[in-house]
């Protein structure tokens, strides 16, 4: 019989392959029109939840970490105003045994923080790994329950898929008294103006992408690293999209971080506004 891990990964991989073409673009900032939904709000901003379930543990970069940059408190996407040579590291689709652990180790070795946009079914299958990410001080957002292309669904079904993903990640973190941040990324970057508006109405920040590593392509780790650096050098700053379900990403990350440091980049940490002391703004 196939293991739970292999079945789950096969399903997710099939979903990712079906939409890879949709990833090859930068998400546009779109004008919003209201959407109608009878579903309850996600409740990220509940005072009781904020008190009882912290969003993350404090992240303290090692002394002498030349790559660690400032922290930005984010209430809306426009708050992510990056300066030249500033990057945000984001990892979608996990957590995944082995691969997420290697990524956590690389981040720790370089003293930098990242944002993990977790798929609900993955967090449900591997809650201990989700908890390790949170305990390490990284920010955790959500990425639907099953990595669905929300653009192909009704607004009500899409919001239900988003909520199910959020609740699954929240359930994974609840045993350690923590909760996901109000950050979300659209699978395949397939957004709609109505869904973006509804998320904003509920206090959810949709995290867009400036540099797509395209680590879902079957390339060598060095190819992924070099492609990412070329795109980043062209932009001069930006939010980098990677995936912690990919072995090539885990393999290339130490080299990417070393190259970022050599080029004088700083890795910026994103946290929800009102949930942490923020310095260096």
N, C-alpha and C positions, 0 to 999 in steps of 0.2 A: 504493500500500500504506500501511496505517497504521503509524506509527512504533512502536518498542518502548515509548516513553514513553506514547503515547496508548492503546495496548492495555492496558498495565499499569494506567494510571490508570482506564480504563473499568472494568476488572475490580474494582479496589478500590472505586471509586465505587458500583458495583452492589451490592457486598457491604455497604458502609456504609448505603446507602439501605434495604436489606432489614432492617436492624436498628436504624434510628434510634429507633423507638418504645421499644426496650429501654434507650436511653440516658437517658430522661426520669425518672430516679430517682436517689437516693443509694444507693450500695452498702451493704448491711446487714452488720454484723459478726455472723457466724454461728457457732454451735457446730460443732465439727469432729468427724468420724468418720473412722477410718483408711480409706485406699484401698489396694488391692493393685495392684502394678505390678512387672513384671519388668524394666522399662527401667532403665538406669543413671542415676545422679544427674547433674544438670547440671554439677556440678563447679566452681561458682563459687568455692568456698572452697579449691580446690587451692593449697597453698603455692607450688608451682612456677609456677602461673598468676599468682598474686598478685605473685610476684617478677618474672617475665618480662614480664607484660602489665599495666601500671598501668591502673586503671579510668578515670582522667581526668587531665588536666593541671591544675595549680593555677589557681584562678580568683582574679584580683586586681581587685576593682572599682576604677574610677578614683577618685582622691582627690576628695572632695566629692560622691560619689554619695549623695544623700539617700535614695534608694530601697533601697539595698543593706542587707540585714539580716544576721542571724547565719547560721551553718552548723549544721545538726543532723546528727549521726552516727546512722544508722538501722540497727539490727539486727532490729527487729520494728516492726510498724505502730504500736504504742502509743508508740514513741519520738517520733513526729511530734506532739508536744504543743505546738500553736501558741498563742502568747499573743494577746491582743487586738491587732488591727490587723496581724497577720502573715499573709502569703499565700505559697503555693507555686505557681509557674507550671509547668504540665505541658502537653506537646504530644504528641498521639498521631498515629500512622498514617504518618508520614514515613519517610525524607526525601523531599522533592519539589523538583526544580529550580525556581529562581526564588523560590518561596514560602518555602522553608526559609531561603534566603539573606536574604530581606527580614526574616524574623523574627530571625535572628542579628544583623542590623544594628540592629534596634530594641532588642534586649537590650543590645548593646554600647553604643549611644548613651546608655542609661540606667544602664549599669554594674551589671546584674543577671544572675543565673544562673537557668537553668531545668532541668527534667528532661524529656528526650525519650524517649518510649516508642515505639520503632521497630518497624515491621512488617518481618519478615525478608525478604520478597520485594522490598520497597522498598530496604532497605539493600543487598541483593544487586544490584539494578539500578543504584543510585547510591552506590557505596561511597565515592567521593571526598567527597560531601556529608556522609555519616556521619562521615567523618574530620574534616571542617571543624568539625562540631558538637563533636566530642571535643577537637580542638585549641583551641577557644575556651574550654574549661574547663567545659562543661556536662556534666551527668550523663546518661548514656544507659542506659536500661533496655530491656525488650523487650515485645512486644505480639502474640505468635504469629507464624507465618510468613505466613499469608494472610488474617488478620483473620477467623478462623473463630469462629462462635458455639459456644463450648465446651460450653455447656449442652445442646446437641443431640447431643453425641458421647459415646461410651463414655469412661470414665476413661483407659483405655490410649491411645485415639486422641487424646484431648485432650492428654495429657502428651506424646505424640509430636509434636503440632502445636506445643506450647510449646517443646519442645527444638529442633525444626527452626528455629523463629524465633530462638532464642537463638544457635544455632550460625551462622546466616546473618549476624546482626549481629556476632558475634565474628569471623567470617571477613572482614567488611568493615573492621573496625578493626585486624585483625592486622598489616597492612603498616606501620602506624605504631606498632606495639608497645603497643597498648592493647586493652582488653576492656570489654564491657558490665558495668554494675553488677548486683547481684542484686535488681533491682527489676522488677516485672511488673505490667501492667494487663490485666484481662480485657476483650476486645473486647465492646462493647455493655454493659459492666459485668455481663455474664452469667456470674456465678460459681456454684460449688456448694461446699457445706461440705467435701466430700471432696477436691476439687481444692485448695481453700485449705489444707487440712490437709497434703496431700502437698507442696505448694510450701513450706510452713513447715518441714516435715521436712527439706527440702533447702536450707534457709537462704535461701529466696526471699521477699522482702517484696512482697505484693500491695498496690499503691498504689490507694487508694480516692479518691472524689471528694466534695467538699463543695459546690462551685459549678460547675454545668454551663453553659458559655457558649452551648450549642446553636448553635454556629457552623456546623453542618451544615445548618441551616435556610437557605432562600434569602432571607435578609434583607440589608438594607444594612449595611455595616460599622458605621455609627453605631448601628444598632439592636442589633447584637451587643454593642458596647461598653456601651451604656446598660443592656441587660438584665443583663450580667455585673456591672456596678457595683451595680445594685439588689439583686441576689441576695447579693452580697458584703457590702454595707452591712447587710443583714438578718442575716447570719450573724456579721458582725464579724471574721471570720478564715476561713481555709480553703484547701484545695487546689482550684485552678481547673483545669478541663478545657477544653483547646482542641485544635485540630488544625492541624498545619503543612502540610497538603495543601490548605487552603482559602485562596483569594485574599482573601476578606473578612477572614479572621483576620490575615493579613499587613498588610492595609490599616488595620485598626482598632487594631492593637497599640500603635503609638506614642501614640495618644490615650488608650488604656487605661492605659498606664504613666504618662503625665503626670497622669492623673486620680487614680491610686493615690497618687502622690507628693503631690499637692495635698490629698488626704484624710488624709495622715499614715500610710499603710500602709508596711510594710517587706516586701521580698521575701526569703524564707528559702531558703537552698540546702540540698538534701538530698544527703548522701553516705553510702556504706556505712560502717558502724562498722568501725574498725580500719584504714582506708585513707587517713586524712588527719588533720592536726592540726585540731582543732575549737576555736574560741574562742567565747565569749559564751554558753555553756550556763547 
